[in-house]
Amino acid sequence: MALIDLSKREVHCKIVYCGPGRCGKTTNLLSVYESMAEKDRGKMLTIDTKGDRTLFFDLLPLNLGTIRGFNIRIQLYTVPGQTMYEATRKLVLKGVDGLVFVADPLKVRRQSNIESLDDLRRHLQDYGLKIEKMPLVIQYNKRDLADTPTPTLTIEELESDLNDTLKVKTFPASAIEGVGVFETLQEISKQTVRYVANKHLLADMK
């Protein structure tokens, strides 16, 4: 649920990056953070967990415009992907307004992608949300590995595994190289702002 700060005339939209462990969620957020001017971003907070991290920071992307005179502040989160941190993932998803699912292309991680998406669907249901009704994009990360000897899944295989029924927008990316990172963020930001305006802000102001 988006937060409305009347004193600052800001709408705070929460976008969470999900996916299996070590798929590139953290790299995505670090790439965004390091590319933003200090005046447009908040302080990054990090919770270190074994082999994974939970990150959070907010930013004020002026190119999104305003909603009824309210500036839009985007809060970006990652969730730890490893199985042992299921409770943390569920907690971070509370109040989510938009989602980026980051898929790992390694063939050995194929089942982890599927299980992670099922896990996301289940946690959303616990909060009374349906993944089909949420702003969502899928990022096929680590495409730089496709030209290496490392066995990787094709885009077609990833589509079949993850997007066959959802039919959401997808973005090939290499977060470590900064490719596709901002395209992913731009699309989910636009979807999320529309969702918040239609479901929350405009309704609250009637």
Sequence and secondary structure as in RCSB ss.txt:
>XXXX:A:sequence
MALIDLSKREVHCKIVYCGPGRCGKTTNLLSVYESMAEKDRGKMLTIDTKGDRTLFFDLLPLNLGTIRGFNIRIQ
LYTVPGQTMYEATRKLVLKGVDGLVFVADPLKVRRQSNIESLDDLRRHLQDYGLKIEKMPLVIQYNKRDLADTPT
PTLTIEELESDLNDTLKVKTFPASAIEGVGVFETLQEISKQTVRYVANKHLLADMK
>XXXX:A:secstr
  EEETTTTEEEEEEEEE STTSSHHHHHHHHHHHS GGGB   EEEEETTEEEEEEEE  GGG EETTEEEEEE
EEE   SGGGHHHHHHHHTT  EEEEEE  BGGGHHHHHHHHHHHHHHHHHTT  GGGS EEEEE  GGGGGSSS
 B  HHHHHHHHSTTT   EEE BGGGTBSHHHHHHHHHHHHHHHHIIIIIHHHT 
